Amino acid sequence: MLGASLNKAFYHPNPSLQSPWNCAQLGLFVFPLSPFLGAVGLGFAVLFTWLQQSQTINRRPLNWGLALLSVFLLITAGFAENKIDALLGLFNFLPFFLVFIGLSALIQTPAQLRQMAWILVISSSPIVIMGFGQLFWGWSLNLQFLWIVLEWTIAPTGEPPGRMASILMHANSLAAYLAFIFILALGLWLEQWQSGIGYQLLDIRYWISAISKRQGKIFSHNSPPSSLSPIPFIFLTVAVVANFVALILTNSRNGWAIAIFACLAFTLYQGWRLLVGCVAAMVTGVLLAAFAPNAIAQFFRQFVPYSIWARLNDDMYPDRPVALMRKTQWEFAWSLSQQHPLTGWGLRSFSGLYKAHTQINIGHPHNLFLMLSAETGFPSALLYSGFIGCILIAAVQLLWKSQDIEPKDRLIFFSYLLVLIGWMLFNTVDVTLFDFRLNLFSWWLLAAVCGVSLKLSKIGGSLSKIYSLDG
């Protein structure tokens, strides 16, 4: 069953888009290990899609919104104090707008979402393995082939030391990546469980039947059907556990929060009330260990590891300068926004301004939306946020109010919706666009959710008119 569905997903529903779909799949597969080669594959996919679907692309008002945002960003660069830095900062946005526009026209079906989720989960395996090697076996590597075609750098104890980073540039970057992969892997695992394979593997008759067949014996006609291969389910089980453990080892509070949020959301969606209670009880115990009065906290700290509760309440880093705290950075970014509310200070300006103010070098204010307000002004920040909000609202309405999505496809669509919400939450306490992998991944994610919603949604009213003319 799984093999047939995956084979079907290799073929695009529109034969004229088969070549770009092949390029997209190949690019997505190699992208985590070689961003350059992956970007080349995705670039060809976008180019071929633009050539094939230019009329459809030009008719979508959502794409007009991106064009307007591009104009706003160019204007803000013209008013920036450091125009060169601001123009360089545009490269974190404008090329990715083109990627979104092309991929949102290419990705049209839930089967494609499922196929891409499998590709991403499989391709994450080497990164997780290298992360474990980095922390537990002291692996170190500095491999560079043809400049940026292949560039792997592994610090033997992590980056920062003691925190898993694998081949990504920082533990927080790996945490964001693993959190999103964890959600997709968990969604695929739940699909496999719902197909009956989980119950099959728990049935002793299945294993007796399998052993008997290997020995050439015929088992009772009452043995359960074994048409479903257990290999995908077993792989996903390992992937979910490995990604979750690796996520813990990144020591990222943001990643932990996203993973717990996803688990709660999945259990609520599945209606597993007992598991909801168990997860909620565990989270409550951890929070009490970290933040409760000392008399109460000491009891829970007998069960919660120090590395978790001390990381949550910052006891692990008691002498951290005030300027390194997110609250201080957010307040400074908000003050910058109020001083230049229309055009901001220019992209890539926050770091220099904050260093001049605090004598501490911080690359960004750890909040994407505050950063955009400070660097590009309120109009651009609101347009950017409105663009994402439009995609999110339409996707939620499609999932909960529309009958156009098949029941068997709802779980994978819900998984992507969770990743999108997780990405938004992560960017309220960090900024992912400075990592090329994460930036391209986020625009691919937006394009995937948008493209499928456009194809399936028949929601009436003003929202559909804003969202699409061809949905």
C-alpha positions, -999 to 999 in steps of 0.1 A, spaced: 0 0 0 27 24 10 49 15 -20 20 21 -44 12 55 -29 49 66 -30 53 54 -65 22 74 -74 36 105 -57 67 103 -80 44 114 -108 30 149 -110 -8 152 -116 1 176 -144 24 158 -169 38 190 -181 52 196 -147 69 162 -143 104 175 -150 103 203 -125 88 179 -99 117 155 -105 141 184 -100 123 195 -68 124 160 -53 161 155 -61 170 190 -48 150 185 -16 168 151 -10 203 165 -12 196 199 2 202 192 39 237 177 31 246 201 3 226 233 2 243 244 -30 233 213 -50 199 212 -34 193 249 -43 204 242 -79 178 214 -82 151 235 -66 161 265 -88 156 244 -119 122 233 -106 112 269 -100 124 280 -134 107 252 -153 75 258 -134 75 295 -141 79 287 -178 50 263 -177 26 281 -154 33 318 -160 -4 326 -166 -15 309 -134 13 326 -114 5 360 -128 -32 357 -119 -27 350 -82 -32 381 -59 -10 365 -32 19 368 -56 10 404 -62 13 409 -24 49 395 -26 56 419 -55 43 448 -34 64 437 -4 95 435 -27 89 472 -37 85 482 0 118 464 9 136 482 -20 123 515 -8 135 509 28 169 500 14 170 534 -3 164 551 31 188 530 51 218 547 67 240 519 54 226 512 19 251 485 9 243 464 40 205 469 33 209 459 -3 228 428 7 201 420 32 176 419 4 192 386 -7 176 370 24 142 378 9 138 385 -28 153 353 -43 132 333 -18 100 351 -30 107 337 -64 112 302 -49 78 305 -31 60 316 -62 74 288 -83 70 260 -58 34 271 -48 24 265 -84 43 231 -85 31 216 -53 -6 208 -57 -16 176 -39 -14 159 -5 4 130 -21 32 154 -29 32 166 7 36 131 19 63 123 -7 83 154 4 79 145 41 94 111 34 123 127 15 130 151 43 129 125 71 151 101 52 177 128 43 178 140 79 192 107 91 229 114 82 227 148 100 213 132 132 240 104 130 267 130 127 252 149 156 254 119 179 290 112 167 299 148 175 288 146 211 295 110 221 324 100 199 342 133 195 338 134 157 353 164 141 353 173 104 362 203 82 354 191 47 351 216 18 348 205 -18 348 230 -47 342 259 -24 305 256 -15 294 225 -34 300 204 -3 309 220 30 307 201 63 321 214 95 317 194 127 330 208 160 340 178 183 319 189 213 292 209 195 286 246 188 284 261 214 304 234 233 282 207 248 253 213 225 247 192 194 249 212 162 260 185 136 269 202 103 247 232 109 263 264 121 247 265 156 228 243 180 197 266 177 198 261 139 199 223 143 171 225 169 148 244 144 156 219 117 150 189 140 118 203 154 103 206 119 116 171 109 103 156 141 68 169 134 68 155 98 82 122 110 56 119 137 28 127 112 40 100 89 43 76 119 7 83 129 -4 76 93 13 43 94 -2 35 128 -37 43 115 -32 20 85 -31 -9 109 6 -17 108 11 -8 145 -16 -32 157 -3 -58 133 32 -56 149 17 -59 183 -1 -91 174 19 -122 182 2 -141 154 18 -118 129 53 -128 140 45 -165 142 31 -163 107 61 -144 94 85 -169 110 65 -198 96 66 -184 61 104 -179 63 106 -216 73 84 -226 44 55 -237 67 19 -229 63 3 -212 93 -33 -213 104 -58 -196 82 -67 -174 112 -34 -156 111 -37 -118 105 -30 -103 71 6 -93 66 2 -73 34 16 -42 51 54 -41 53 66 -32 88 99 -16 75 85 19 70 68 19 104 100 6 121 121 32 103 98 60 113 98 48 149 135 50 150 135 84 132 110 99 156 129 87 187 163 97 173 151 132 162 135 137 196 167 127 215 188 148 193 165 177 198 170 174 236 207 173 231 207 206 212 198 222 246 174 245 228 144 257 249 127 268 217 131 234 201 118 217 232 88 239 233 79 233 197 83 195 201 60 194 232 35 217 214 35 193 184 29 162 206 0 179 224 -15 190 191 -12 155 176 -28 139 206 -56 164 207 -62 159 170 -63 121 174 -85 124 204 -61 105 227 -72 121 259 -51 99 282 -20 108 263 -29 145 265 -31 141 302 2 123 304 20 149 283 4 178 302 15 162 335 51 158 323 52 193 311 37 206 344 63 186 364 92 201 343 78 237 347 74 232 384 110 219 387 122 250 369 100 278 382 81 268 414 91 280 448 121 262 461 103 239 485 81 226 457 107 227 430 131 205 450 106 176 450 102 177 412 139 181 406 144 146 419 128 134 387 136 161 362 172 162 350 193 192 359 201 199 323 165 205 316 151 225 345 183 246 349 183 254 312 147 265 313 151 289 342 187 300 332 203 286 364 228 269 341 240 304 331 236 326 362 261 353 352 246 360 317 249 398 308 216 416 306 223 426 270 223 389 260 188 384 273 160 384 247 138 408 267 166 435 264 170 429 227 132 430 221 129 463 240 157 478 219 143 466 186 109 481 196 125 514 204 142 514 170 108 507 153 92 537 170 120 560 159 117 551 122 82 536 119 78 539 81 111 528 66 131 514 95 168 516 99 177 493 70 182 456 67 212 442 87 213 474 108 203 459 141 236 443 149 257 475 146 231 496 164 229 472 193 267 469 196 270 507 197 243 507 225 255 478 246 291 470 234 279 434 228 277 419 194 243 403 186 234 393 151 196 398 154 170 406 181 157 370 184 123 379 170 117 380 133 88 403 134 104 428 157 135 427 135 115 435 104 97 464 122 130 478 133 149 473 100 122 478 74 94 497 92 59 488 102 43 487 67 67 461 54 65 441 86 27 441 86 26 431 49 50 403 56 30 391 86 -3 395 66 11 374 38 19 345 62 -14 350 81 -34 347 48 -18 313 40 -23 301 76 -60 312 78 -68 296 44 -51 263 54 -69 262 87 -102 268 70 -95 241 45 -87 216 71 -116 223 95 -144 236 73 -140 221 39 -149 187 25 -125 191 -4 -96 173 14 -99 135 16 -100 120 51 -68 100 44 -50 132 36 -60 153 65 -33 140 89 -4 149 65 -19 183 58 -24 188 96 13 179 100 24 206 76 1 231 93 18 222 126 52 228 111 41 262 98 28 272 132 59 258 148 80 279 124 61 310 134 64 303 171 102 296 167 107 329 150 91 348 178 121 339 200 148 335 173 154 343 136 159 315 111 164 334 79 201 339 84 207 302 80 204 294 43 190 259 49 163 271 73 154 301 52 148 280 20 131 254 41 106 279 55 97 293 20 94 257 7 70 250 36 49 281 29 48 272 -8 37 236 0 9 246 23 -2 274 0 0 253 -32 -22 225 -18 -46 249 -3 -50 268 -35 -57 236 -54 -82 221 -29 -98 251 -13 -133 262 -25 -140 284 5 -162 313 -6 -163 349 5 -137 376 6 -109 354 18 -109 333 -14 -108 364 -36 -78 377 -18 -61 344 -16 -65 331 -51 -83 336 -84 -77 300 -96 -83 280 -64 
